[in-house]
Amino acid sequence: MSPTIIDIHSHHYPRWYIELLKARTEIPRVTEDEAGCERFVIFPGEEGLVLGGEYWDLSVKLAFMDKIGISVTVLSLGNPWLDPFPGSSGIELARRLNSEFATLQQRTNGRVVGMGALPADSVDAAATVAREIAFTDTLYGVAVGTRICGRTLDDSALDALWAVLEETRLPVFLHPHHIAAAEDLAGFGRSFPIGMGFPFETTISLARLIYGGVLQKFPHLELVAAHGGGTIPFLSGRLDAAWKSDPRAQDLTSELPSRDLAKVACDAVLYDVGAMQATASLVGTQRMAFGTDHPFSNDPSSTLDAVAAFDEADRNHVLHETARRIFRLP
């Protein structure tokens, strides 16, 4: 009998959202050539990804799930979320998007369920929408970037939002977009921004969150970091050593960084046995959940092979039990 597999890292872009990106003249944007080929341009100087039906067509998503053997997908709007649309219209766009994602469960007979997204207008607006998401029965979390309303995650201005997220226990899926060290990673197409810029961006945002004492102030936040938490599993010991030698860091948070980092859940989009084991050694398989990063990645076989190296109990945690518990899936 095939194992149950739940995918917590998968993206979807409604057609109306794509049209909004097509109206933009700056990245992130969608371009269209004379032949009608749409391209999703995220990084400076790139031609962009061909935007096929896998980005916006639910039937293509379901076919992919069937091919891989995925039982349930927890679907989120991918980056750049609503960040390119600040201002007064942001909250209405968020509500439109969240209303649509709330219908996914019914439209797919429970195969696909949705997460919500937040407006980029103001922290108060984001907190209001977060509460709405939490009280929508068919939304199971919220996807955010490494900056929320333009602020780094340690910014105390976000406290009102963290308070709502902690109170409602709404799971927060943290995903990169901006690329760390973008200038240093230029010249190698998408490989360096995706392969290194994204995970280092996640690493920096998590380190700021921890050193900023956010999890000390809001200990019941349910955070899930994309791409295995970036390089955090490899650097947690170094972050501890740096904290021990820095009185200013100890003034900001009284907790050893690795202890707070161990409270953050991670997806298992890692592609490698060693990376999978390193993440498990920090957070435990009970805080790891399978993901595909579809449609940006179409072949999760290396991730599944890495998960297979765990014993049966740990495999079950990663493949479905962690996801079901954290996102409180039906």
N, C-alpha and C positions, 0 to 999 in steps of 0.2 A: 504493500500500500504506500502510495506517495505521501511524503510529509506535507503538512499544512504549511503554506508559505504566505506571510503577510509582508507587503512592500510598503514601507513608510516614507520612501523617498522617490517620488514620481511626480511629474509636473504636467500641467495642462494650461493652455492659453485659449480662452474663448475667442471666437472670431471677432466679436465687437472690441475686445481688448487689443487684438492684433491691428485692427483698423485705427485705433488710437495711436499705436506705435508707428503706423504708416504715415500718420499726419505730422510726425516729428521730423525736424531737420537735423537734430543732433542725436548722437548715440546716448542711450540705447534707442534703437529704432528698427523698423522693418522697411526694407526697400523692395521695389518691384521693377523688373526690367521690361522691355518691350514684348518679350515672349510670355509675360505673366508670371515669371519665376520670382517668388518672394524669398528674401534672405533676412535673417535675424542677425543684426549687427550689434554686438555687445562691446567689443574691444576696439580701441583706436587702430586705424590702419588695416583692419581686416576686411575681407570680402563678405564675410558673414556665412552663417549656416543656412542651407536650403530649408525653407520652412514648409515641410510636407504635412500631410494629414495627421502624422503621429503627434504633432504639437497641439492639434485642436479637435480632432475627431475621436470621440469616445469609442467608436467601433474599432478603430485601430488600436487603441489602448487595450481594449478587451481581448483582441486577437493576440497582442503581445503577451498579455497575462496567460492566456491559454497555452501559448507556445512554451512559456517558461514553467508553467505549473503554479502560477500565483493564484491563491484563493481570493485574497482581498487586497486592494490597494487603498492607502490613505493618500489622497491626491491633494496637491497644493499648487497654487499659482507659482510659477517659477520667477526667478529674478528677471527684471528689476521690480517686480511687485507693483505697488502704486507710487514708488518713489519719484518717477518722472512727472507725476501729476499732483503737485502740491497746490495749496490754495483751497478756496471754499468748496470747489467741486469734489475734492478728495474724499470727503466723508460719504457723499452720494455714490461715487464710484465704488467705494468699499462696500457699501450696502448692496449695490447692484451685484457686485461680484460674489459677495457672501450669500446672497439669496440664490444665485445660480448654483454655487457649489453645494448649498444645502439640499438641492434636488438630486444630486448624483446618486445617493443611496437608493431612492425610489426608482430612478431611471435605469439603474443597472441591477435591480433585484439584490442589492446589498453587496455586489462585487466591488464597487468603488464607493468610497465615502470621502467627504471633503474636509479640508481645513479652511479657515478663513484668512483674510488679509486685513492689514490696518492702513488707514489713511496716513499720509506723510505730512499733513497740514500742521497738527499740533499734538502735544502729548495728551492734552485733555480730550481731543477728538479721538485719538488712538485708544485711550482708556475707555471712553464711551463705547466705541465699536468692539473692543475686546470683551466688555461685559455682555454686549448683544450676542457675540459669537458664543460665549460660554453658556448662554441660556437658549441657544438654538440646538434642539435635540439632535439634529442631523449634521452638525459640525463638530469635529472631534479635536481641534487644536487650532493654532494660528502659526503661520509662517512669517518669519521676520528676517531682515538682513542684519549685518554686523553694525549697522547704524540705524537707529529708529528715530524718525522725525529729524534726521540729520545729526543725531547725537550719538557719541560712542556709548557703549553699554554701561560704563561706569558713571556716566553723567547723572548727578543727583536729580536733575530735572525729570528723569524718567521714573522717579520713585512712585508717582501716582499711578503709572501704568503697571509697574511691578506689583504694587499693592493689589490692584484688581486681579492680575494674573495669579498671584498667590492665593488670594481669597477664594477665587472660583476654581482653582486647581486646573486651569486651562493649560494643556501642554503647549510648549513653545518650541517650534522647530527652527533652529538657527542655521542660516544658509548664507554663504558668501556671495559677493557680487563685484566689489570695487577693486579687487586685486591688490595684494601687498607688493610693494617694491616694483610697481608697474614699469618704471623706466629701466630698471635692471633686467627685467624679463622680456624686453622687446627684442624683436628680430628672429623669433623662432615660431612664427605663426601663433596658433592657439595652444600649442603644446605646453609652453612655459606658464602662461596665465592660468590655464586649467590645471596643469600638473603640479605647479608650485604656488602660484599667486593665490589661488582659492584656498588651499589648505593653510597657508601661512596667514592669510587674512582671518580665517577662523581661529587659528592659534592665538593671534594677537588679541582678538575680541574676547576670547575666553579668559586670557590672562588679565586683561583690563577688568573684566567682570569680577574675577576672583580677588585680584589685588585691590580693587576698589571697594571690596567688602559687601558687594551686592547680595551674595548668598548668606552673609552673616546677618544682614538686615532683613532678608526675605528667605528664610531657610527652607520654605516649602515650595519654592518655585520648581516646576517640572520642566527642565530644559533638556532638549534633545539636539545635539550638535551634528551637523552634516559631515560626511566624509571622515567618519571615525574621530571627529574632534581635531582634524588637521594633524599637526605634529605634537599636540599636547601630551599624548601618551609617552612620547620619547623625551620630552622636555620637563616633565613634572618634577623629577628629581633636581634638575638644574634650577627650576623656579623655586623649589624649597630652599636650596643652598643660597640663592640670591636673596630671598626673603630673610633668612637667618642673619645675613651680614648687613642688612639695611634697616636701621631703626625707623626710618620714615615709612617703609613698607609695613613694618610691624605696627606703626601707629594707625595705618589705614585699615588693617585687618589683623585680628589676634590669632587667626587660624592658619595653620600650615597650609600653603596653597594646595598641595596634593590631596589633602583631606576634603577640601571643598570641591576640587576637580572630580573626585571620586563620586560626587553626588550628581554629576552631569551625565545623562545618558547619551549614547552615541549611536548613529547608524553604522552599519557594517559595510559601507561602500568603500572597501579597502583593497580588493583585488589580490591580496597577498597573505599567505599564512602567517608570516612573521609579524606583519602589521596587525593582523587580526588578534594574534596572541598578545601583542603589546597593549592593545586597547583593552583586552580582557583582563590583563594584569592590573590595570589602573581602575577600571570601573566595574569589572565583573560581567559575565555574560548575561546576568539578570538585568543589566542596564545597556544591553546592545540589541539592536533590531535590524533586520535585513532591509536593504534598499537596493534599487536598481539605477536611480538617476535617469530613468527613461523620460523623455526621448533623447536626451543628450548622450546617453550611453545605451546601446541596444543589446549588449552581450554581457549578462551578469555571470557567465559561467565561471570565471576565475574567482569571483566572490563566493559563489556556491561551493566551489572546490575548496576554498579556504575554510568555509564554515564546516565542511565535511571532516576537517581534521579534528574538530572537537568531539568529545564523547556525546552520547545520545542526549543526556540531560542538558548539556550546554548548547547543543544544536537546536534543541526545542526552544530554549530561551531565545536564541538569536532569530530563528526562523518564524516564530509566531507568538510565544508566550509573553515576551517583553512588550511587543507592540500591543497585544490585546489588553495587557494590564495598564500600561502608561496612557494609551489613548482611550481606555475604557470602551472598547469596541463591543458591539452587540454579538 
